[in-house]
Amino acid sequence: MTHQQKTLREKMAYFELACRDAGLKLTHQRLEIYRELAAAADHPTAEMLYTRLRKGLPTLSLDTVYRTLATLEERNIITRVQTDESQARY
């Protein structure tokens, strides 16, 4: 197992625990959105996450990505980074 794989596995374990502690269901879409976010080398926008995920999750909507990110941010599971372009990144 590479260091990167181990780190992602640790991030996913944290996410599962954080969701349970916050009383959030571990839905497939939440898991995949967080996995993509945790694996990203950049700080993607909601639109970037949506574009990256829609091939593997054809039923995923951009609204679901936005709502999921807002929920995770409210529960302090992820952090929003505000940029000069006024575009939220996570």
PLY file of the C-alpha trace (Angstrom):
ply
format ascii 1.0
element vertex 90
property float x
property float y
property float z
element edge 89
property int vertex1
property int vertex2
end_header
0.00 0.00 0.00
1.41 3.37 -0.98
1.56 6.33 1.38
-1.12 8.08 -0.68
-3.46 5.08 -0.42
-2.88 4.87 3.33
-3.59 8.58 3.75
-6.82 8.31 1.74
-7.89 5.29 3.77
-7.25 7.25 6.99
-9.23 10.23 5.66
-12.15 7.96 4.77
-12.09 6.36 8.24
-12.16 9.87 9.76
-15.06 10.82 7.50
-17.13 7.79 8.48
-16.55 8.47 12.17
-17.26 12.21 11.79
-20.54 11.50 9.97
-21.66 9.05 12.63
-20.76 11.55 15.37
-22.73 14.26 13.53
-25.72 11.95 13.02
-25.32 11.90 9.23
-26.10 8.86 7.13
-23.19 7.47 5.12
-24.79 7.61 1.70
-22.97 6.43 -1.39
-23.04 9.95 -2.84
-21.62 11.51 0.35
-18.86 8.92 0.46
-17.91 9.49 -3.18
-18.00 13.28 -2.89
-15.77 13.16 0.18
-13.45 10.56 -1.38
-12.95 12.79 -4.44
-12.38 15.80 -2.21
-9.91 13.92 0.02
-7.95 12.63 -2.96
-7.78 16.00 -4.72
-4.41 17.74 -4.86
-6.15 21.05 -5.52
-9.00 22.72 -3.64
-11.85 21.95 -6.05
-15.05 23.91 -6.44
-18.45 22.21 -6.29
-18.58 22.36 -10.09
-15.17 20.71 -10.39
-16.25 17.90 -8.04
-19.46 17.42 -9.98
-17.58 17.17 -13.29
-15.12 14.65 -11.84
-17.84 12.48 -10.32
-20.66 12.48 -12.86
-19.22 9.71 -15.06
-19.12 7.29 -12.16
-22.34 8.62 -10.61
-24.65 9.47 -13.53
-27.60 10.21 -11.20
-25.59 12.80 -9.23
-26.82 16.37 -9.56
-24.89 19.58 -9.06
-27.46 20.54 -6.41
-26.60 17.36 -4.48
-22.92 18.28 -4.55
-23.69 21.80 -3.25
-26.02 20.50 -0.52
-23.55 17.82 0.54
-20.67 20.29 0.76
-22.84 22.73 2.76
-23.90 19.96 5.16
-20.33 18.75 5.67
-19.12 22.31 6.20
-21.90 23.02 8.76
-20.80 19.94 10.72
-17.10 21.00 10.55
-16.15 17.90 8.56
-14.74 19.95 5.68
-13.55 23.54 5.39
-14.46 26.08 2.75
-11.62 28.19 1.37
-12.70 31.54 -0.05
-10.62 32.69 -3.02
-10.01 36.06 -4.63
-12.39 35.08 -7.42
-15.15 34.73 -4.77
-15.50 31.08 -5.67
-15.76 28.65 -2.78
-13.25 25.83 -2.79
-13.09 22.90 -0.41
0 1
1 2
2 3
3 4
4 5
5 6
6 7
7 8
8 9
9 10
10 11
11 12
12 13
13 14
14 15
15 16
16 17
17 18
18 19
19 20
20 21
21 22
22 23
23 24
24 25
25 26
26 27
27 28
28 29
29 30
30 31
31 32
32 33
33 34
34 35
35 36
36 37
37 38
38 39
39 40
40 41
41 42
42 43
43 44
44 45
45 46
46 47
47 48
48 49
49 50
50 51
51 52
52 53
53 54
54 55
55 56
56 57
57 58
58 59
59 60
60 61
61 62
62 63
63 64
64 65
65 66
66 67
67 68
68 69
69 70
70 71
71 72
72 73
73 74
74 75
75 76
76 77
77 78
78 79
79 80
80 81
81 82
82 83
83 84
84 85
85 86
86 87
87 88
88 89
